[in-house]
Amino acid sequence: MPKMKTNRGAAKRFTRTASGRFKHRQSHRSHILTKKSAKRIRHLRSVKLIDKCDEKLLAQLLPYS
């Protein structure tokens, strides 16, 4: 049986935590920041966990992470 391939797009966006869940950066943080309030930008700085319902799909995209 050949090795499974990691989805490279997903590998750049998601990382696995020590407990086995996935975390990701929030969107809307890369450009057009002048019209966004400081509070909004500050809250977008944090890393979020993936919902439980999407973890099975991500586990298939990232089999070796």
C-alpha positions in Angstrom: 0.0 0.0 0.0 1.5 3.4 -1.0 1.9 6.2 1.5 -1.0 8.7 1.8 -0.3 12.2 0.6 -0.7 15.2 2.9 -2.8 18.0 1.5 -0.3 20.8 1.3 -2.8 23.6 1.3 -4.3 22.3 4.6 -0.8 21.7 6.0 0.0 25.4 5.7 -3.2 26.5 7.4 -3.7 24.0 10.2 -1.5 22.5 12.9 -2.3 19.8 15.5 -2.3 20.6 19.2 -0.8 18.3 21.8 -4.3 16.9 22.6 -4.9 16.0 19.0 -7.2 18.8 18.0 -6.5 21.3 15.1 -5.9 25.0 15.4 -5.8 27.7 12.7 -5.3 31.5 12.3 -8.3 33.7 11.8 -9.1 35.3 8.5 -9.5 39.1 7.7 -6.2 40.0 9.1 -4.0 40.4 6.0 -5.1 43.6 4.4 -7.6 46.5 4.5 -6.9 47.0 8.2 -7.5 50.7 8.3 -11.3 50.5 8.4 -11.2 47.7 11.0 -11.3 48.8 14.7 -8.4 48.1 17.0 -10.6 45.9 19.1 -11.6 43.8 16.0 -8.0 43.4 14.9 -6.9 42.5 18.4 -9.5 39.8 18.6 -8.5 38.4 15.2 -4.9 37.9 16.5 -5.9 34.8 18.6 -5.6 31.3 17.3 -8.9 29.3 17.2 -9.6 25.6 17.4 -11.5 23.7 14.7 -15.0 22.6 15.5 -15.5 18.9 16.4 -17.6 18.3 13.3 -14.7 19.2 10.9 -11.9 17.3 12.7 -12.6 14.0 10.9 -12.2 15.8 7.5 -8.9 17.5 8.6 -7.6 14.2 9.9 -7.9 12.8 6.4 -6.2 15.8 4.8 -3.4 15.7 7.3 -2.8 12.0 8.0 0.8 12.4 9.4 0.5 15.5 11.5 
